[in-house]
Amino acid sequence: MNSYLKNVSSRRARILSLACVLIIITLVLFLAPLVPPSLVVSSEGQVVYEAVIKEPVFEVSFRHSVNKGIVREVYRIDTESLMITLDEGYFQSYGAGMLDTTTITDQMNFRQEGDYFILDFPENWQRTIHYIGGNTAKHVFAYGEDSLPIGEMRPQKPFVISVSRRSLYQKLFGIFNC
């Protein structure tokens, strides 16, 4: 009888150990950040778009509130540092109200192609890019074949674009802390 109890006790201990190991592995897989990184658009803490990064650039286009011309901003993604930089700006018209906070320097190339003035920006890597979806501006986020009309979806609401490695838990429950 004593041998029987030892076998049962030993078997229970192995099952309990195995269960603990499986729980730990499951938790690590569930809570650990996903690889590869994703391009994430969120608004007020809610993820409205997410895609595994396959292309190194995305765009945000909108109608400028002052001169009413179309603006296309092209951003470059660094998947190693999880950062973004504004690479080029395409401006249908350029003048009053355009880039008031940006000083054009020798590092920036300003040229014209067709109907657009194009400004090449110096690298300024950031963790997040912030916009407020405008009714008139009609902001549109574009990545690869995907297009997201942020201005219509979330008028007058802030939205944030970032590169992230989120866990399965965060992804399943749409959690994004930004």
Secondary structure as GFF3:
##gff-version 3
##sequence-region A 1 178
A	DSSP	alpha_helix	2	31	.	.	.	ID=ss1
A	DSSP	beta_strand	38	43	.	.	.	ID=ss2
A	DSSP	beta_strand	46	52	.	.	.	ID=ss3
A	DSSP	beta_strand	57	63	.	.	.	ID=ss4
A	DSSP	beta_strand	70	78	.	.	.	ID=ss5
A	DSSP	beta_strand	83	91	.	.	.	ID=ss6
A	DSSP	beta_strand	109	113	.	.	.	ID=ss7
A	DSSP	beta_strand	116	120	.	.	.	ID=ss8
A	DSSP	beta_strand	128	132	.	.	.	ID=ss9
A	DSSP	beta_strand	140	143	.	.	.	ID=ss10
A	DSSP	beta_strand	146	148	.	.	.	ID=ss11
A	DSSP	alpha_helix	150	153	.	.	.	ID=ss12
A	DSSP	beta_strand	158	164	.	.	.	ID=ss13
A	DSSP	alpha_helix	168	172	.	.	.	ID=ss14
###
